[in-house]
Amino acid sequence: MLRKELVPKRTWRNSLSTEPNLPLLGGTCREASRLISESLDRELTRRERWALRLHTVLCTACRRFADECRLIRSFIENMPAALRQEWFRSASSLSPDRKIQIRRLLTEAREADSRE
């Protein structure tokens, strides 16, 4: 049996991390979604990749979010150039109501996954 102090907690922070808010064990969904988004635009550090990988192994909602981001990126990259430019112009910002709706849907999906 493991001693209680040897069992890692989700709230522990890695003091060696170059990222100030990157937790030891994969982090929160908010941190994971930030890393997922950033991974589309830049190469993550090894520490970030491992934290994200560990989190997405444990969290179905974030794993789904990462898959959907990659799928959307793929669709956008394969769009004809003229259509892509028009789409970027029309989709440059979300209304405040739409942002609230998206947050609500993500919260509901996370809660549904935690009940499974």
N, C-alpha and C positions, 0 to 999 in steps of 0.2 A: 504494500500500500504506500502511495506517495505521501510524503509529509506535506501539509497544507502550504508551507512557505515555498515549496518547490513547484507547485502548480501555478503556471503563469496566469495572470489576470489580464483581461482586455484593456484595462486602464493603465497598465504599466507603460512607461515611455522608455524608449531606447536612448540612453544618454550619449551614445556614440553616433547617433544619426546626424547627418548634415541637415536634414529637414527638421525644423523645430517641432512640428506637430505630427510626425510620423511615428505611430506606436509600434511597439515591438511585434505584436501579433496580428498584423494585417490591418488594424485600424477600424475606424467607423465607416459606415456607408458614405458619409459625406466626403471623407478623405479618399475613399476608394473611387467615388465618382469623379473627384477632381483628378486623380491619377489616370483614370480611364480616358477622360477628355484630353488631358495633356499628352497621353501616349499616342494620340492621333496626330499630334503636331511636333513632337520631339521624342528623342530616345530617352527613356527613363533610366535612372541610375540602377545599378544592380540591387541596391537596398530597396528602392521603390518598386522594382519589378517583383522582388520576392514578397514584399509586404502586400502588394496587389494580388499576386498569385495566391498567397495564403488566404487572404480575405475572400477572394472569389471562389475558392474551394469550399468555404464555409457558408457563403451567402448567395442564395439562388437569385435574389433580386439584382444584385450587382453583377453577377455572371450574365444574367439576361440583358442588363443594361450594356455591358461590354459587347456582347454579341450583336445587339441592335445598333450600337454605334459603328461597329465594323461593317455591318451590312449597309447602313446608310452611307458611310464613306465609300463603299464599293459602288453603290448605285450612282452616287454623285460623280465619282471618277469616270464611270462609263457613260455618262450623259453626253450627248452632242454639245459642243462648246457653246453654241448660241442658246440652246435650251438651259444650260447650266448658268450662264450669265443672267438670263431672265429670271430664273428661279432664285438666284442669290439676291437680285434686286427686290423681288417680291417677299422673300422670307427673311429679310435682314433683322427684323425685330418682332418680338411677341408682345401682345397686349398684356396689361397687368392681369386681366381676367383669365387669359389663357395660361399664364404662369401659375396662377393659383390652382387652376384645374389640373395642370400637370403635376404640381406638388401633391395635390390630394390623391391623384391616381397612383403616383409612386408610393405614397404612404400606405394606401390600401393594398397594393401589390406586396409590399414588404410585410405587412401584417398578415396577409393571406399565406405568404410563404412561411412565416414563423409558426403558424398554426399547423402546418403539415408535418 
